[in-house]
């Protein structure tokens, strides 16, 4: 699995992570911002972005929108990234088949 290390300044220049998941529609270098998990006080998300012609993914922590409920100061410093660099994984888009449980069709119709 190919990886690359980005500095925090390089990611900020690319707009990673976006201020809001909706911001990806306004930036041609941001391809996706996906939900990963809900942690105690933050949401873990994955941002897919372009650096040159290569797509990379990094995980980060974002504040949870809880309305009026108090959860602290809005998230960890540097989006949960520790140190001066962040490891990004090279990714590619592929179709994926997903198994689901669906109702059995009525044989009389």
N, C-alpha and C positions, 0 to 999 in steps of 0.2 A: 504494500500500500504506500504509494508515493506521498511524501509530506514536504511541507516547506514552512519555515519559521518566518513570521511577519512581526515587525516591531509594532508597538501600539500606535505610533505616528503613521506608519504605512496603512494600517487598518482604518484609522481616522480619515486619512486622505481618500480612501476608497468608499467612505460612508458606512463602514462596518463597525459595530452593528447599527442598523437604522434606528432612528428615534422611535419609529412605530413600524409594525409589520406592513402597514399600508404604504409606507414610503417606497417600497421596492418598485411600485409602478411608475415612479418618476425618475428612476436612476437606471440607465442601461447596464451598469456594471453589477447591480444587485439583481440576482435571479430569483431568489426565494428566501423566505424567513419562516421557518417551520417550528411548530410546538414540539418539544421533546418530553418535558415532564413538569409537574408542579412541585416545587420544593416548599419548605415551611414558609418562607417570606418572599420568595421570588419564583419566577417561571424560568425554566431552562429552555433555551431556544437554540436553533441552528440556522445560521445565515450562510447562504450559498452566494458566492460572488465571483466575478471575473477579475483576474490579474493578467493583463495581456490577453491571450487567447485561451488560457487555462482556467477551469472552474475549480474553486476551492470551497471547503466548508469549515466553519469554526463554530463551536458551541459557546454560548455566553448566557449570563443571567440578566433578566430584565425584571423591573418592578411588576408586581401583580396589580391589576386594576381592581381594587376592592371597594370602590365608591367611598363611603364615609368611614369605613373601618380602618383603624390605625394599625399599620404594620411596620412602622419604623421610618427610616429616612429615605426610602425609595430604592434600596438595593445595595449590593456590595460595591466597593470601589473598583474601578476598571472592569466592570461587568463580570466580576468573578475571575478575572485573569490575574495570575500572579507572575511577577517578574517583568522583564522588559520586552519579552517576545511571546508570541502565541503560536502554537503549532496548528497548522491548517492541513487538512487532508484533501488531496486531489480527488475530485468527483466527476462523474459523468451521468447524464440522464439516460435511464433505461426503462422500458416498460416492465411492470411488475404485476403478476397475477395474484389476486387476493382471494382467499377462501372466505365465504360468508354463509351464515345460516339463514335461509329464506323459506317462506311458507311453501308448502307443497301445493301445486296447482290443483284445483278441483277437477277431477276426471270427467265430470258431467258437462263441462262447458267447452 
